[in-house]
């Protein structure tokens, strides 16, 4: 587990994003979960060569509910390092700026007010709208940008 964490963290935010892509590619049956074999494939495709026993240990650690599969959230929960208090404060401050209504929910409308895509090259070239660019940006974080 530590080898995988260290590899992902050396790539920073992009490491987790890249592994997310590997996760989706390895999801052969489209279940949005990985079994142990699929997890091993994703780890290998990411460039970390672990033996079956090491993959099994990682899988067992991640599959806390014992279903025989792990979803992306279970995966991320185990790989994310703990946030420092300073980082939590920065996140809270950013969230409060985004949540203009103060209702505790950042909506797409809240983000539209803060995210300015008017200078994006695709917008300037007339190839995309500002909303298209916003949704593309949000798609980097999760696949369903209209709901959550």
Rosetta blueprint (number, residue, H / E / L):
1 X L
2 X H
3 X H
4 X H
5 X H
6 X H
7 X H
8 X H
9 X H
10 X H
11 X L
12 X H
13 X H
14 X H
15 X H
16 X H
17 X H
18 X H
19 X H
20 X H
21 X H
22 X H
23 X H
24 X H
25 X H
26 X H
27 X L
28 X L
29 X L
30 X L
31 X L
32 X L
33 X E
34 X E
35 X L
36 X H
37 X H
38 X H
39 X H
40 X H
41 X H
42 X H
43 X H
44 X H
45 X H
46 X H
47 X L
48 X L
49 X L
50 X L
51 X L
52 X H
53 X H
54 X H
55 X H
56 X H
57 X H
58 X H
59 X H
60 X H
61 X H
62 X H
63 X L
64 X L
65 X L
66 X L
67 X L
68 X L
69 X L
70 X E
71 X E
72 X H
73 X H
74 X H
75 X H
76 X H
77 X H
78 X H
79 X H
80 X L
81 X L
82 X L
83 X L
84 X L
85 X H
86 X H
87 X H
88 X H
89 X H
90 X H
91 X H
92 X H
93 X H
94 X H
95 X H
96 X H
97 X H
98 X H
99 X L
100 X L
101 X L
102 X L
103 X L
104 X L
105 X L
106 X L
107 X L
108 X H
109 X H
110 X H
111 X H
112 X H
113 X H
114 X H
115 X L
116 X L
117 X L
118 X L
119 X L
120 X L
121 X H
122 X H
123 X H
124 X H
125 X L
126 X L
127 X L
128 X L
129 X L
130 X H
131 X H
132 X H
133 X H
134 X H
135 X H
136 X H
137 X H
138 X H
139 X H
140 X L
141 X L
142 X L
143 X L
144 X L
145 X L
146 X L
147 X L
148 X L
